Amino acid sequence: MDGQRIVIGVDGSPGSIAALRVATDEARLRNAALRVVMAWQLTWPEMAIETPRLLEQGQEHARAQLDAALSELVVSDADLELTAELVSGHPVPVLIEATRDATMLVVGTRGTSGVVGAFVGSVAHAVIHHAHCPVLVVPQHG
């Protein structure tokens, strides 16, 4: 690796899976490390009754989504440096922080928020304006 790092934000949605595939291709083309980041947080109702078990269940659910997203990859290059991490917090600040040492951030156009009709989702919109590196926004269909 030549010091380049591509960060990809995933949430398990079809859009983030499409973005993950593009990020993997970009990492191979650039001989860059690939850092897969999934931010997770409890929903508002869950936060009201936050318990250690509820936190554990939320993290387990997020881990399962991350594992499912990673299972979509075909990592044939032994030289592709791939790391995956689960980070507690809202996706926008988590991804912005992850760009501090990144060459590029890749995100999908829409995630799991359910905002119908939006071309660029709220997370993509925010990171486009605040990331510390260039941002590649991938349409859901690649």
ZISUL-V726229 format. One record per residue. N is the residue number from 1. RES is the residue in one letter. PSI is psi in whole degrees, -180 to 180 (999 if undefined). Layout:
# ZISUL-V726229
n=N res=RES psi=PSI
n=N res=RES psi=PSI
This chain:
# ZISUL-V726229
n=1 res=M psi=146
n=2 res=D psi=25
n=3 res=G psi=-7
n=4 res=Q psi=145
n=5 res=R psi=126
n=6 res=I psi=127
n=7 res=V psi=134
n=8 res=I psi=127
n=9 res=G psi=124
n=10 res=V psi=152
n=11 res=D psi=7
n=12 res=G psi=-8
n=13 res=S psi=159
n=14 res=P psi=-36
n=15 res=G psi=-40
n=16 res=S psi=-28
n=17 res=I psi=-42
n=18 res=A psi=-43
n=19 res=A psi=-37
n=20 res=L psi=-41
n=21 res=R psi=-43
n=22 res=V psi=-42
n=23 res=A psi=-39
n=24 res=T psi=-44
n=25 res=D psi=-43
n=26 res=E psi=-41
n=27 res=A psi=-42
n=28 res=R psi=-45
n=29 res=L psi=-37
n=30 res=R psi=-1
n=31 res=N psi=46
n=32 res=A psi=157
n=33 res=A psi=149
n=34 res=L psi=123
n=35 res=R psi=111
n=36 res=V psi=123
n=37 res=V psi=129
n=38 res=M psi=118
n=39 res=A psi=143
n=40 res=W psi=152
n=41 res=Q psi=160
n=42 res=L psi=155
n=43 res=T psi=166
n=44 res=W psi=-47
n=45 res=P psi=-36
n=46 res=E psi=-36
n=47 res=M psi=-32
n=48 res=A psi=-28
n=49 res=I psi=32
n=50 res=E psi=125
n=51 res=T psi=162
n=52 res=P psi=-40
n=53 res=R psi=-40
n=54 res=L psi=-41
n=55 res=L psi=-43
n=56 res=E psi=-43
n=57 res=Q psi=-41
n=58 res=G psi=-43
n=59 res=Q psi=-40
n=60 res=E psi=-41
n=61 res=H psi=-45
n=62 res=A psi=-41
n=63 res=R psi=-41
n=64 res=A psi=-40
n=65 res=Q psi=-41
n=66 res=L psi=-45
n=67 res=D psi=-40
n=68 res=A psi=-42
n=69 res=A psi=-44
n=70 res=L psi=-30
n=71 res=S psi=-16
n=72 res=E psi=-15
n=73 res=L psi=146
n=74 res=V psi=99
n=75 res=V psi=91
n=76 res=S psi=-20
n=77 res=D psi=115
n=78 res=A psi=-23
n=79 res=D psi=-8
n=80 res=L psi=115
n=81 res=E psi=114
n=82 res=L psi=125
n=83 res=T psi=149
n=84 res=A psi=138
n=85 res=E psi=149
n=86 res=L psi=125
n=87 res=V psi=130
n=88 res=S psi=124
n=89 res=G psi=174
n=90 res=H psi=141
n=91 res=P psi=-36
n=92 res=V psi=-59
n=93 res=P psi=-32
n=94 res=V psi=-48
n=95 res=L psi=-38
n=96 res=I psi=-44
n=97 res=E psi=-39
n=98 res=A psi=-19
n=99 res=T psi=-5
n=100 res=R psi=-35
n=101 res=D psi=26
n=102 res=A psi=153
n=103 res=T psi=-33
n=104 res=M psi=147
n=105 res=L psi=134
n=106 res=V psi=131
n=107 res=V psi=160
n=108 res=G psi=169
n=109 res=T psi=-36
n=110 res=R psi=145
n=111 res=G psi=-139
n=112 res=T psi=9
n=113 res=S psi=-23
n=114 res=G psi=15
n=115 res=V psi=101
n=116 res=V psi=137
n=117 res=G psi=-9
n=118 res=A psi=131
n=119 res=F psi=-48
n=120 res=V psi=124
n=121 res=G psi=171
n=122 res=S psi=-37
n=123 res=V psi=-49
n=124 res=A psi=-43
n=125 res=H psi=-45
n=126 res=A psi=-44
n=127 res=V psi=-28
n=128 res=I psi=-39
n=129 res=H psi=-18
n=130 res=H psi=-5
n=131 res=A psi=155
n=132 res=H psi=12
n=133 res=C psi=173
n=134 res=P psi=150
n=135 res=V psi=130
n=136 res=L psi=118
n=137 res=V psi=121
n=138 res=V psi=127
n=139 res=P psi=154
n=140 res=Q psi=-35
n=141 res=H psi=24
n=142 res=G psi=999
